[in-house]
Amino acid sequence: QVQLVESGGGLVQAGGSLRLSCVASGRTFGSYTAWFRQAPGKEREFVANINWGGGSTTYADSVKDRFTISRANAKNTIYLQMNSLKPEDTAVYYCALKYGIAGRYDYWGQGTQVTVSS
């Protein structure tokens, strides 16, 4: 069983930065971890993911060159550094984990709210 706990959300002005953290417990070796987000009235969307070794990352076009996903396996923590934030980045951000490059994400955190004011 895996548990994911996100933190680091908050209120920030447009152009500002935030760093989200996701602490994982349980079996995480070899996993892929991702950040998703869901804005009010919209479907949940993929933001970024990273493999266990940290050498492979993928980003949504909407956040490329502004967000950076990274991980510190010694701390069982995955980060999402968000720079140049825009009002449209406002959403609840979720951490998710799966095993294997294909397939769905089976484990989800409770989410952390990010609000970007204009």
Buried (B, 14 or more C-beta within 10 A) or exposed (E): EBEBBBBBBEEBEEEBEBEBBBBBEEEBEEBBBBBBBBBEEEEBEBBBBBBBEEEEEBBBEBBEEBBBBBBEEEEBBBBBBBBEBBEEBBBBBBBBBBBEEEEEBEBBBEBBEBBBEE
